[in-house]
Amino acid sequence: MKATDHAIRFIREQNWQDFSPELQHQAMRCLLDALGALIAGTETPAAKIVAGIAESQFGGSQASILVRGSKTSASGAALANGFAANALDIDDGYRLVKGHPGACVLPVILTAAELTPACTGGEFLTALIIGYELGIRAGRIRHACYETYHSSGSWGAIAGAAAAGRIMGLNAKILRHALGAAEYHAPIAPMMKGIETPSMGKDSIGWGVMVGMLSVLMAGEGFTGIEPLFSDAPHPEWIEDLGHDWQIFNLYFKPYAVCRWAQPAVDGALKIKAERGIAPSEIKTIRIRSFEAACALSTRPPANTEDAQYNMAYPVVAALIDGEVGPRQMLPPRIFDPDVLDLLPKVSTEVGQDYESAFPAKTYAEVVIETSGGKTFTSGRMEPRWEPPDTLPTDDELKAKFRWLVSPVLGRSQCENLISTIWNFDEHPEARTLIQLCQKSPQAASVSL
């Protein structure tokens, strides 16, 4: 059997009731985290621009743009929600693909659920798991077959097509064409150029999400696609272990709204701040030792949200001043605060060959702060928090993160209603009712599932 045949069989044959309690629980954790990132991301300039474009250029009333409550075509809603999902760079990731599967999958499933009224909460969560498993494998294959480090959208489109195809009940033949069309039309974005010159293109997730959704719709109308990349896997076990080796358990989660590569340095700075009680005014220099890709991040004053996220110096300085790196730190006016900008020139980076050798399996950093009084404080080697298998967040920590992200957008009551809904989502007969709780409106606040 071809690897793609096995992948398609996996997509079509999974059943929520057959999953272990641990796998079901992980799906709910992933939904909570990814949805929180998406809702908070709607407040960013990039997400607002794309939402407006979707409303003006993608006419229709098939699916919803979250928080705004407006409706567009299915592809327009997927595009807008896709940009929002990764807009704050606080969504989950998988180390070996150097990208974000959750943000690639969730927006497509939200749209597919609106197009499929019969989709239940359990079916929604099943599709979410399928999207993660297929997306992670597609990412590994994509990176193994091409020298250039491609963005998440390049393989995320395939993940989205797999998940949406499951919800919309595509047969094996049509699903194959949808996966092939998604691969062929996915954005092949050179990720490191997006690091060198940060832009609102981010990880090309928004475009990848739209391609995934359109590929399913096109295949349903008879559009044909290439043979999907699962048959190109250099290691057959990557596909053969589908349904046995659940990679969704190997995700990392993000406590800060900034590039994952900068997060060990943020933790190093916060460690020194907590242990030494050092004030920003006492700091003479901040030296950060890390791997090469992390040191490629800018240390310049940010001009916008994207500059602030793909930056090594800014989040470290923001953490030292504010004690956190969240949505507030990534948006104006905070990114232009004089106290932050005054400290930025004191930050420098250097590549540690031992840290470079450990990348991408490990992302280490060390922070050294020298004070004006001549004292030197070192964080020691730091690894980002919330990494598998040893430092993953508890359910309570993920709930706290969700409240931190969502309450300022939708209000405390609606936020708590969403948390309660997600933890029991498999029992709900209509998955699309979740979307009503994600709108900033009195009607949404009054929905009780």
NORCOR-V240150 format. One line per field, one symbol per residue. ss: DSSP state (2 for helix, 1 for strand, 0 for the rest). psi: psi as a letter, one per 40 degrees, with the letter a starting at -180 (. if undefined). burial: + if it has 16 or more other C-alpha atoms within 10 Angstrom, else -. A space follows every 50 residues. Layout:
ss->???
psi->???
burial->???
//
This chain:
ss->00222222222220022200222222222222222222222000222222 22222220000011001000110222222222222000000011222010 22222222222222200000222222222222222222222222200001 00222222222222222000022222222222222000012222220000 00002222222222222222000000002222000022220000002222 01000000022222222222222222000222111111110222200100 00002222201022222222220000222200022202222222001111 10222222000001111111100001110001100000000000222222 2222222222022222222222202220000022220010022222000
psi->hiddddddddddeihddeiidddddddddddddddddddddeeidddddd ddddddegiafdiihiddeiiaiddddddddddddedefeiiihdeefag ddddddddddddddegdehiddddddddddddddddddddddddeidhhi idddeddddddddddddefiidddddddddddddeihghhdddeddgiie dbffddddddddddddddddeehiiihiedeehehdedddehedghedee iiiheigihddedddddddddddddefhideehdihhhhaidddeeiiei hieadddddgiddddddddddeeigaddeeiiedeehdddddddeehiii hhdddddeiedigiihhhhhideeihhhdihiiiifiiedfiiidddddd dddddddedeidddddddddddefdeehdhdeddddeeigiddddehh.
burial->--++++++-+++-+-+------++-+++++++++++++++++++++++-+ +--++--+-+-++++++--+++++++++++++++++++++++++++++++ ++++++++++++++++--++++++++++++++++++++++++++----++ ++++++++++++++++++-+---++++++++++++++++-++-++--+++ ++++++++++++++++++++---++-+++++++----++--+----+++- +++++++++++++++++++++++------+--++++++++++++++++++ ++-++++++++++++++++++--++++-+++---+----++-+++++-+- ++--++--++-++++++++++-----+++--++++++----++----++- +++++++-++---++++++-++--++-+++++++++++++---++---+
//
